[in-house]
Amino acid sequence: QVQLVESGGGLVQAGGSLQLSCTASGRTFSSYVTGWFRQAPGKEREFVAAISWDGLSTSYADSVKGRFTTSRVNAKNTVFLKMNSLKFEDTAVYYCAASKSDWYGWEKLFTKAADFGSWGQGTQVTVSS
């Protein structure tokens, strides 16, 4: 399995920006599809963004499209989520996740939590209105 650790969460005013990082150890992280999910109090975990193993393909939830950007630096085993124009409704615990299998050579993306096998512990993002 891949071990994941998120960082970069915090408190920010509406309209502000934050960048989350997800650093991996263990298996060859660079071959895995990586996803970002979030869970607000009283709500189910929801998909935010995903990035292919090589970073060439990305997918975003409609609610964050145009405001959030995911990227990766495989040489550093790190994936990023840059969040701009933050809204109060973006407040949640954010998780990164790695796919159950490696997809080296395939432009594959997943948006369902069931397709991911390794999860970080989460980082809190709070947006004040």
N, C-alpha and C positions, 0 to 999 in steps of 0.2 A: 504494500500500500504506500500511498504518498502521504506524508505529513504536511499539513498546511497551517500557516500562522498569518492571520490578518493583522494589520496595523493601520493607523492613520485616522481612525474615527475621532469624533469629538463634538463639541458644541459650536454651531455656526449660525449666523443670522440668515434669514431668508434672503435669497439673492446672492449669497456667498458661494464659496467653492471649497471642496475638500478633495484630497486624493488618497484613496485607499491602496494599500499594498498587500499582496498575498505572496508569501515566500514559502517555497517548498523544499522538503528534504526527503530522502528515500529514493524511490525509483526514478527513472528518467522522466522528470516532470515535463521536459520539453516535448515529449511525444503525446501528451494528453490534452484533450479539449478541456478548457477551464471555464467555469461559469461563476456568475455572481447572483446571489439570491438575497432577499431581505425578508424580515418578519417584523411586523409592527405588533404592539400589544393587542391581543384579542383577535388577531387576523392570522390567516394561513401564510406559510412561507410562499413567496412569489418570485418568479424569474425576473432578473434585471438585465443581464447581459451575458454573452458567451463569446469565446474567441477560439479559433482553431489552433492546432498545435504549432503552426508556423506563424500565426498572427495575421494571415492574409485574409481571413474571413471572420466577420463579426455579426452578431445578432443582438437586437435590443428590444426590450418591452416598449410598447407604444408610449407608456407613461414617462419614459426617460429619453426617448429618441430625440436627438438634437441637443440634449443637455449633458448626457453622460458619454464617456468614451473609454473603452477598454483597450489595453495594449499589453504587450509582454516583452520581456528581455530574457530569452531562454538561457543566455550565457550566465545570467544571475539567478536563474530559477525563480523569477518574480513576474507576477502579473499585476497590472495596475487598473484601477477604476477611477478615472477623473470625473468628478461631479461638479458641474457648473449650474448656475441659476437655481440653487437649491430651494425647495419649497417645504412648507411645514409638513406636507404629506409624505415627504421623503424620509421622515423620522422613522428609524427602524434599527434592528440589529442586522448588519450586513455580513454575509457569509461567502467565502469562496469555496469552490468545489472542483475536484478533478474527476474526469470521466472514469468509468469502470475499467476501460481498456485503453491501450495506447492506440493512436490513430495516425502514426507517422506515415506521411505520404498521401493521406486522404484529407480532403477539404470537408471535414465533418463538423457539424455543430449540433448541440443539444440544448433544449429549453426546458426539459422536464427534470425535476429533482431526482426521479427514479433512475435516470441515466448516469448519475454521478455517484461514485463509490467512496470518495474521500472528502471529508469536510473539515474546515477550520472551526475554531471555537467561536468565531463571530466578533465583530467590533461595533460598538454603539455609535450611531450617527443621530444627533439631535439637532433639528433645525428650529430655531425660535422665530415666531412670527412677529 
